C-alpha cells in the first residue's frame, strides 16, 4: 500500500493546481473587465451622458458666464449636454460640499475661484477638505476686477474715496457676492492697504450686489470688469480703477489701483474647474486636454477679450501647486486684514 500511495499524490495535486490557476486567471480577467470602465470611457466613450458643472453663485456673475461658455462649447465637442447647476450660498461652501460628496466618475464638476482658497482660513471647520477632496481639472479664465462706487458717493478718484473713508470710519459700505468671494477678498485687501474702515455687506452673488450698488443701497463694490463695463459706460455707477498691475483692454482709460494711489495692490480673479478626488486620472486628463484645446482656439481668445478676461492654462499638476500657493497667500491676507464671516 505504501508503494501505491507515492504515485497517487501528484495525481491529486494536479487537479487542485489547475483549479487554483484557473481561479486566479478568472479573477484577474474579472478585474480587468470591470476595473477600467472609467478608463475606457476616458479613452473614447467618455462622456456617454450629460455632465454637470456646479457653479457656487447665481446666474449672471463672472463664474456663471465662464461656466456657460465652456459648457456650450464642450457640449458641441462631446455631442453630450453639459448642464450648468447654480447652487449659491455660504460663500461657495454649499456648492463645494455637493461636489465633494458626488461620485468621482467625471459627470460632476465644480468651478471655483479665489474664495476656494480663502474659506479654509475663515471657517473653523468645513464639510470637506479643500485640497484632498478635489483634483484640479483646468483653469478656464483669469480677469481683473474693477473698483466701482455708487453715484451717491461724493468721490471721483481712489484718493478721494480713501480720504472720505478716513473722515467717516465704519460709515461707508462695500458689497460683495458673499463671504470669501473674490469681491470680498479684493475689497478687504483694499481697505487693509489703504488703512480705512468700511462695513462689509455680503450678498448671495454678484448680480444682487451690483443691483444695489447701482441703486445706491451700498457705496462700493469690487467685482470683475464684466458684466459691469457696459453699465459703467452708461453712467450707472462710477468706475475708479482696476485691480491688476496692468490696465484692462476693455476699459483702458481706468488706472490700476497702484497707479491710483494704492501701491502693492495686485488682485486677479481666477476660475478653475475641479472634480471629486476619486475621478480617474484618465478622465481628468481628457477633460484637461479638451478644455486646453478650447482655450487655445482663436475664437475663444477673441471672445475673452470682449469679456475683459484672459484664457486660462495649466496641467492638473501645475494647478494643484497653484491652488496650494493661493491657499497660503490668502491665509496671510485673512490674518493681516482681519477678514471675517459677516
C-alpha positions, 0 to 999 in steps of 0.5 A: 500500500505504501508503494501505491500511495507515492504515485497517487499524490501528484495525481491529486495535486494536479487537479487542485493546481489547475483549479487554483490557476484557473481561479486566479486567471478568472479573477484577474480577467474579472478585474480587468473587465470591470476595473477600467470602465472609467478608463475606457470611457476616458479613452473614447466613450467618455462622456456617454451622458450629460455632465454637470458643472456646479457653479457656487453663485447665481446666474449672471456673475463672472463664474456663471458666464465662464461656466456657460461658455465652456459648457456650450462649447464642450457640449458641441465637442462631446455631442453630450449636454453639459448642464450648468447647476447654480447652487449659491450660498455660504460663500461657495461652501454649499456648492463645494460640499455637493461636489465633494460628496458626488461620485468621482466618475467625471459627470460632476464638476465644480468651478471655483475661484479665489474664495476656494482658497480663502474659506479654509482660513475663515471657517473653523471647520468645513464639510470637506477638505479643500485640497484632498477632496478635489483634483484640479481639472483646468483653469478656464479664465483669469480677469481683473476686477474693477473698483466701482462706487455708487453715484451717491458717493461724493468721490471721483478718484481712489484718493478721494474715496480713501480720504472720505473713508478716513473722515467717516470710519465704519460709515461707508459700505462695500458689497460683495457676492458673499463671504470669501468671494473674490469681491470680498477678498479684493475689497478687504485687501483694499481697505487693509492697504489703504488703512480705512474702515468700511462695513462689509455687506455680503450678498448671495452673488454678484448680480444682487450686489451690483443691483444695489450698488447701482441703486445706491443701497451700498457705496462700493463694490469690487467685482470683475470688469464684466458684466459691469463695463457696459453699465459703467459706460452708461453712467450707472455707477462710477468706475475708479480703477482696476485691480491688476498691475496692468490696465484692462483692454476693455476699459483702458482709460481706468488706472490700476489701483497702484497707479491710483494711489494704492501701491502693492495692490495686485488682485486677479480673479481666477476660475478653475474647474475641479472634480471629486478626488476619486475621478480617474486620472484618465478622465481628468486628463481628457477633460484637461486636454479638451478644455486646453484645446478650447482655450487655445482656439482663436475664437475663444481668445477673441471672445475673452477679450470682449469679456475683459478676461484672459484664457486660462492654462495649466496641467492638473499638476501645475494647478494643484501647486497653484491652488496650494500657493493661493491657499497660503497667500490668502491665509496671510491676507485673512490674518493681516486684514482681519477678514471675517464671516459677516 
